């Protein structure tokens, strides 16, 4: 019976793929494969795999391992301790990321979570809690989901790391960061986050890995880091799906 059930399910999946073929999260083209990407689209992605600057995940021309730092971070370190990114945010990956962020496309979520787990393989073992960057409750109600929370839960499932998806709250419904300068972004999110009182005991004395979809200037992640360290987090690392390069 078990073998029959599995065969029936496999047959239904094949039929579904024939009637409703998968659409690539990168090119948007329909294809007959089982995954969210065609081999051609996969080859176009710029995988960072957690390499680059140890502090901001920016790609570097020369890799020096644990000592790899970009000029900006050598001059002024970020608020958080370390950062890792899975892929570069560019013309190739933009469609997939915006599809997740604004359209709520979950078909690529499994692959994205795997990429992030690989990128964070050296910081996740020391992580007590995975914490997503939160949305304001009004924006969450309007959108219906938080893509950072989805990514957090995906990484947690693949690595066994504990997730605390409601650790942070956004006190102010800040305008979108899109189109703002780095200084404007910092001002926009200054003081916008806090650790929920019900979660402060778990954050105090713990090592946290902040999870988000894209790292641009790092203003939002810096504001979240400040709130976590104010609540007593001993270490805050950053893990993102994509790094703007």
N, C-alpha and C positions, 0 to 999 in steps of 0.2 A: 504493500500500500504506500509505504514511504517513497519507494522508487517511482511508483506510478504518479504520485502527487508531484514529485519534483519534475518528472518528465512533462506533466501537464502544464506546470507553471512555466517551464522553459519554452514550451510550445506557444503559450500565450504571450510570453515576452517577445518571441520571434515574430509572431503575428502582429503584435502592437508596433514593433519597430518597422515592420513593412508598411502598415497602414499609417502610422504616425512616426516617421523616421526622426531620429535625433537631429537637433539643430546645434551646430557648433557654437559654443559660447564666445568664440573669437571672431569667426567670419560670418556667423549667422546662416551658413549654408547647411541644408539638410544632408544627412549622410546615413548610411546603413549600419554603422558600427554601434557598439554598446556604450561607449564613453561619450563625454561631453565635447571631445575634440577629435578632429581628424589628425592623422599623423603629420600631415603638412602644417596644420595650424599649431600643433604642439611644438614642431621644430622652429616655428617663428618666435615663440615666446623667449624672452630674455630672462633666464633663471639666475637669480643671485644666490640662492641656496644658503643664505646666512653668511655669505662672505662679505668682504668690504670693510668699511670702517666699523670698529667694534662699538663705537658710541652712537652712530647715527645711521648705519647700514648703507651709506653711500658707496657705490662701486669705487675701487681703487685700481690704478694701473699696476701697482706692485703690492702683492699680498705679503704681509709680515706676520701672519698668524695672530696670536693674542695681542701683539703689539701694534696691529694695524689701526692707524688713526688718520683721518683726513686733516687738512690744515685748519679748517674751521673748528673742529672739536679739540685739536691740540691747543688752539688759542683760547677757546672757551667751551668747556665741557657742557653737555646738555644737563637738564635737571635730573633725568633718569640715569641709570648706571650703564646699561648696555642696550643695544638694539639689533634686531635681526629682521631681515625681509626675505620673502620667498621669491618674488619676481620684480622686475622693473615696471613701473607705470609708464607706458609709452603708447604709441599709436596702435600697437598690436594688442596689448592687454586691456586697453581702455574699454572696449565693447563688453568684455567679460565682467569687468569690475563695475561698470555703470549698470549692467544688467542685474547684477546682484544688489547693488546699492539702491537703485531707484525703481527697478521693476520687480524686485523680489525673486529673481530667477534662482532656484535652488538646485537645478540640475548639475551645476558645476561645483557645488559646495563640497562634495566629498573629495574631489581632486584638489581643490583649493586648500582644504584642511590638511590633506596629506603633504602638500608642498610646504605649508607653514610648519607642520610638525618636523619635517626634515630641516627646514631653515633654523628652527629653534632647538635642535637636538642637543646643543651644549648648555643651554640655559634652562631648559625645561626640567631636567632632573633636580635642580636646586630650587624649583618653584613650589611654593606652598599653595598659592591660589592663582588661577587664571581669572583676570578681571577685564571685562569689555568696557570700552568707552561708551558711556550711556547717551541716550537721547533724552531730551526734555519730554515730559509726559504728554504734552500737547502734540508734539511732532510724532511721538510713538503712536498715539491714538490715530493720527491722520494717516500715517504710513502703514501701520499695522505690524511692523516688525523692526528689529534692530539688527542689521547685518553683522555688526561687530559681535553681538551676542551669539548669532548663528555660528560664526567662525570660532568663537570661544568654545562652544559646545562641541563643535566638530573636532577641534584639537584635543579637547579633553577626552573624547571617546577614543581617539587614536593613540593617545599616549598614557592614559590613566591618570593624568594630572587633574587635581580637583579644580572645579570651576565655581566661582562665586559671582554669578551674573548680575546680581542686584547690589553689589558692594558700593558702587558709586551712584550718585544721583546728580542730575544737572539742575541746579537751582534756578537758572535763568534760561528762557527760551531764546538763545542767542541767534542772530541772523546767520545765514550760511557763510562759510569761510571763503567760498569761491569768489575769485576776483579781487580779494583783499591783499594788500601788501603784508609782509611779514610783521611789521609793527602793528598794523591794523588787526591782524589775526591775534596777536598777543593781547591787545586791549579788548578785543571782542570776547575772549574766553576767560579773562582774568577774574578769578574768584567765582567762576561759574559752577564749580564742582565741589562736592563734599562726600565724605564717607557716611553712609547711613548709620545712625546711632545703633541700630540692631546688629550691625556688622563690624562695629569698631573693635570688639573684643577679638574677632578672628583676624582682623588686619594687623592689630598691634603685635609687634615682634615677628611678623611673617615676611617672607620673600614673595613679592608679587610680580607677575608678568602681565603687563597691560596689553590688550589685544585690540587692534583696529584694522580697517581695511586698507587705508592708504596713509603713508607718512609723507607730508609735503614740507612744511616749515617746522613741524613739531610743536606748534603752539598749543594745540588741544592736548596732546600727550603730556606736555610740560605742565599744564594746568592740572591735569589728572594726577600726575606724579606728586605735585605739591600737596594736593589734598590727601593722598595716600601716606606720604611721609609725615604730614601733620598728624595723621591718625596713628602713627607709630610703626609704619612699615619700615623694616630695616633695609630693604633693598627693593628697587623697582626697575625691572627690565621691560623692554618693549618688543613685541612681536607683531609684525604687520604682514598682510598679504602682499602689498606692493609698495615700492619706494619710488617717489618721483626723482628722476635723475636728469 
